[in-house]
Amino acid sequence: MGRFTGYIGKKLAVFIDHMLKLHAFYYRTWMLILNMPKEGRAINKRAIVEQVYFTGVQALPVIIPLSLIVGSMLIIMFSRVSGQYDMGKMTLILLVREFGPMITAIVVILRSATAVTIEISYMNALNEIDAIEMAGIDPMRILCVPRLVGITSAILCLFIVFDLLSIVGGYSIVWVATHVPMGNLLGQIGKAITVTDIAVGLLKAVCFGFVITTVCLYHGFNTKKRITNIPQVTSASAVECLFHCVVINIIISLVFYV
């Protein structure tokens, strides 16, 4: 029993230490954003635009089919139980509140978060970050700030695209390709949606962007200077990003709807 308790205590101490370091990393990145000097802003703006393109625009071929498939499937499923539940309200709850932010976050984790972790890890292992520091430049200013702003902005835009296409596109596909009775679904969704629903979805998307970027950058910067460690770090980063997103999703839903 003593060994088990000691093991749990050790793991808890390691977890708390990791979370404190992660929050300190996030705080430092935000301080750099708030105190951004005029020098070098053009470079950062260009890097932000590139990151939005890599994370947002290049993810559209994945997000668009997913949104249409998920939206049409949910509409067909809810149409079968439309007499028992408010079809518009159920579609709104699952798509806008839950599926939209989480599916968007998962796509970004699989595509961009792992790529950023690998990129920063290789720069760390090959001493490129040390070379940036020796040149008198803060590597967090030119590596972390553009990625935090760019990935968060991209997730927010992808969430909006997913929700609009899943509702409107899914409705159009079901209306054109099937004979499923949907009634006035769009009107029901319009009556059911509130400012709180939109705000919660946007808040989740922004929080997911912050935590995904912070976790993948933190793991990249703290990679041991051996290339063989990069696959392990990338896997751990992706799993941790998903874990934090699930926890944040639950917390925000409980705060606003319970």
C-alpha positions as CSV (number, residue, x, y, z in Angstrom):
1,M,0.0,0.0,0.0
2,G,2.9,2.3,0.9
3,R,4.5,1.7,-2.5
4,F,1.3,2.4,-4.3
5,T,0.7,5.6,-2.4
6,G,4.3,6.7,-3.0
7,Y,3.9,6.0,-6.8
8,I,0.7,8.0,-6.9
9,G,2.3,10.9,-5.0
10,K,5.3,10.9,-7.3
11,K,3.2,11.0,-10.4
12,L,1.0,13.7,-9.0
13,A,4.1,15.8,-8.2
14,V,5.5,15.3,-11.7
15,F,2.1,16.3,-13.2
16,I,1.8,19.5,-11.0
17,D,5.4,20.5,-11.9
18,H,4.7,19.9,-15.6
19,M,1.5,22.0,-15.5
20,L,3.3,24.9,-13.7
21,K,6.0,24.9,-16.3
22,L,3.4,24.8,-19.0
23,H,1.6,27.8,-17.6
24,A,4.8,29.7,-17.1
25,F,5.6,29.0,-20.8
26,Y,2.2,30.2,-21.8
27,Y,2.5,33.3,-19.6
28,R,5.8,34.3,-21.1
29,T,4.5,33.9,-24.6
30,W,1.6,36.2,-23.8
31,M,3.9,38.8,-22.3
32,L,5.8,38.8,-25.6
33,I,2.6,39.3,-27.5
34,L,1.5,42.2,-25.3
35,N,4.9,43.8,-25.3
36,M,5.8,43.3,-28.9
37,P,8.3,46.0,-30.0
38,K,8.0,47.7,-33.3
39,E,11.1,46.2,-34.6
40,G,10.5,42.8,-36.3
41,R,6.7,43.2,-36.5
42,A,6.7,42.7,-40.3
43,I,8.5,39.4,-39.9
44,N,6.0,38.2,-37.3
45,K,3.0,39.4,-39.4
46,R,4.3,37.4,-42.3
47,A,4.9,34.3,-40.2
48,I,1.4,34.7,-38.7
49,V,-0.2,34.8,-42.2
50,E,1.8,31.7,-43.3
51,Q,0.7,29.8,-40.2
52,V,-2.9,30.7,-40.8
53,Y,-2.5,29.4,-44.4
54,F,-0.8,26.2,-43.3
55,T,-3.2,25.5,-40.4
56,G,-6.5,26.9,-41.8
57,V,-6.5,27.1,-45.6
58,Q,-4.7,23.8,-46.1
59,A,-7.1,22.1,-43.7
60,L,-10.2,23.0,-45.6
61,P,-10.1,19.9,-47.9
62,V,-10.4,17.9,-44.6
63,I,-12.8,20.1,-42.7
64,I,-15.3,20.6,-45.6
65,P,-16.1,16.9,-46.2
66,L,-16.1,16.2,-42.5
67,S,-18.6,19.0,-41.8
68,L,-20.9,17.8,-44.6
69,I,-20.8,14.2,-43.6
70,V,-21.3,14.9,-39.9
71,G,-24.1,17.5,-40.5
72,S,-26.1,15.3,-42.9
73,M,-25.7,12.2,-40.7
74,L,-27.0,14.0,-37.6
75,I,-29.9,15.5,-39.5
76,I,-30.9,12.1,-40.8
77,M,-30.6,10.5,-37.3
78,F,-32.6,13.3,-35.6
79,S,-35.3,13.2,-38.3
80,R,-36.1,9.6,-37.1
81,V,-36.8,10.8,-33.6
82,S,-38.2,14.3,-34.4
83,G,-41.4,13.5,-32.6
84,Q,-39.5,12.9,-29.3
85,Y,-36.9,15.7,-29.4
86,D,-36.6,19.2,-30.6
87,M,-34.7,18.5,-33.8
88,G,-33.4,22.1,-34.2
89,K,-32.2,22.2,-30.5
90,M,-30.5,18.8,-30.7
91,T,-28.7,19.7,-33.9
92,L,-27.6,23.0,-32.4
93,I,-26.3,21.3,-29.2
94,L,-24.2,18.7,-30.9
95,L,-22.9,20.7,-33.8
96,V,-22.3,24.2,-32.4
97,R,-21.5,23.4,-28.8
98,E,-19.8,20.0,-29.0
99,F,-18.8,18.5,-32.3
100,G,-17.7,21.7,-34.0
101,P,-15.0,22.8,-31.6
102,M,-13.8,19.2,-30.9
103,I,-13.6,18.0,-34.5
104,T,-11.8,21.2,-35.5
105,A,-9.4,20.7,-32.6
106,I,-8.7,17.1,-33.6
107,V,-8.0,18.0,-37.2
108,V,-5.6,20.8,-36.1
109,I,-3.8,18.5,-33.6
110,L,-3.3,15.8,-36.3
111,R,-2.1,18.2,-38.9
112,S,-0.5,21.3,-37.4
113,A,0.3,20.5,-33.8
114,T,2.4,17.5,-34.6
115,A,4.1,19.4,-37.4
116,V,5.0,22.3,-35.1
117,T,6.3,19.9,-32.5
118,I,8.5,18.1,-35.0
119,E,9.7,21.4,-36.5
120,I,10.7,23.0,-33.1
121,S,12.1,19.7,-31.9
122,Y,14.4,19.4,-34.9
123,M,15.5,23.0,-34.5
124,N,16.3,22.3,-30.9
125,A,18.1,19.0,-31.7
126,L,20.2,20.6,-34.5
127,N,21.1,23.6,-32.3
128,E,19.3,26.1,-34.5
129,I,17.5,27.6,-31.5
130,D,20.9,28.1,-29.8
131,A,22.1,29.8,-32.9
132,I,19.2,32.2,-32.8
133,E,20.0,33.0,-29.2
134,M,23.6,33.6,-30.0
135,A,22.5,36.1,-32.7
136,G,20.9,38.1,-29.9
137,I,17.3,37.2,-30.9
138,D,14.7,35.8,-28.5
139,P,13.7,32.5,-30.2
140,M,10.3,32.6,-28.4
141,R,9.5,35.9,-30.0
142,I,10.0,34.7,-33.6
143,L,8.9,31.1,-33.1
144,C,6.2,31.1,-30.5
145,V,4.3,34.3,-31.0
146,P,3.4,33.8,-34.7
147,R,2.4,30.2,-34.1
148,L,0.2,31.0,-31.1
149,V,-1.6,33.8,-33.0
150,G,-1.8,32.0,-36.3
151,I,-3.0,28.6,-35.0
152,T,-5.6,30.1,-32.7
153,S,-6.9,32.4,-35.5
154,A,-7.0,29.4,-37.9
155,I,-8.9,27.2,-35.4
156,L,-11.5,29.9,-34.8
157,C,-12.1,30.3,-38.6
158,L,-12.2,26.5,-39.1
159,F,-14.8,26.2,-36.4
160,I,-17.0,28.8,-38.0
161,V,-16.6,27.1,-41.4
162,F,-17.4,23.7,-39.9
163,D,-20.6,24.9,-38.1
164,L,-22.0,26.7,-41.1
165,L,-21.3,23.9,-43.6
166,S,-22.5,21.2,-41.3
167,I,-25.8,22.9,-40.8
168,V,-26.5,24.5,-44.1
169,G,-24.6,22.0,-46.2
170,G,-25.9,19.0,-44.3
171,Y,-29.4,20.3,-44.7
172,S,-28.9,20.8,-48.5
173,I,-27.5,17.3,-49.0
174,V,-30.3,15.6,-47.1
175,W,-32.9,17.7,-48.9
176,V,-31.5,17.0,-52.4
177,A,-30.3,13.4,-52.0
178,T,-32.9,11.9,-49.7
179,H,-36.6,11.9,-49.0
180,V,-36.2,12.3,-45.2
181,P,-38.8,14.7,-43.8
182,M,-37.0,17.5,-42.0
183,G,-39.7,20.1,-41.6
184,N,-38.5,23.6,-41.0
185,L,-35.2,22.6,-39.6
186,L,-33.3,25.8,-40.4
187,G,-36.1,27.8,-38.8
188,Q,-36.0,25.6,-35.7
189,I,-32.2,26.1,-35.4
190,G,-32.7,29.8,-35.9
191,K,-35.2,30.0,-33.0
192,A,-33.1,27.7,-30.8
193,I,-29.7,29.4,-31.2
194,T,-28.7,32.0,-28.6
195,V,-25.9,34.4,-28.1
196,T,-24.6,32.1,-25.4
197,D,-24.4,29.1,-27.8
198,I,-22.3,31.1,-30.2
199,A,-20.1,32.6,-27.5
200,V,-19.4,29.2,-26.0
201,G,-18.4,27.7,-29.3
202,L,-16.1,30.6,-30.1
203,L,-14.7,30.5,-26.5
204,K,-13.9,26.8,-26.9
205,A,-12.2,27.3,-30.2
206,V,-10.0,30.1,-28.9
207,C,-9.1,28.1,-25.7
208,F,-8.3,25.0,-27.9
209,G,-6.0,27.2,-30.1
210,F,-4.2,28.5,-27.0
211,V,-3.7,25.2,-25.4
212,I,-2.8,23.2,-28.5
213,T,-0.1,25.8,-29.6
214,T,1.3,26.1,-26.0
215,V,1.6,22.3,-25.5
216,C,3.3,21.6,-28.9
217,L,5.7,24.5,-28.6
218,Y,6.6,23.6,-25.0
219,H,7.4,20.0,-25.9
220,G,9.4,21.2,-28.9
221,F,11.5,23.6,-26.9
222,N,12.1,21.0,-24.2
223,T,13.1,18.1,-26.4
224,K,16.4,16.5,-25.5
225,K,19.0,17.2,-28.1
226,R,18.7,13.7,-29.7
227,I,16.7,13.2,-32.9
228,T,15.6,9.8,-31.7
229,N,13.5,11.5,-29.0
230,I,11.4,13.5,-31.5
231,P,8.8,10.7,-32.3
232,Q,8.2,10.2,-28.6
233,V,7.9,13.9,-27.9
234,T,5.5,14.3,-30.9
235,S,3.3,11.5,-29.7
236,A,3.2,12.8,-26.1
237,S,2.4,16.3,-27.4
238,A,-0.6,15.1,-29.5
239,V,-2.0,13.0,-26.7
240,E,-1.6,15.9,-24.2
241,C,-3.2,18.4,-26.6
242,L,-6.2,16.1,-27.0
243,F,-6.5,15.5,-23.2
244,H,-6.4,19.3,-22.5
245,C,-9.0,20.0,-25.1
246,V,-11.4,17.4,-23.7
247,V,-11.0,18.7,-20.2
248,I,-11.5,22.4,-21.4
249,N,-14.6,21.3,-23.4
250,I,-16.1,19.7,-20.3
251,I,-15.3,22.6,-18.0
252,I,-16.8,25.2,-20.3
253,S,-19.9,23.2,-21.0
254,L,-20.4,22.7,-17.2
255,V,-19.9,26.4,-16.4
256,F,-22.4,27.6,-19.0
257,Y,-25.0,24.9,-19.1
258,V,-25.2,23.2,-15.7
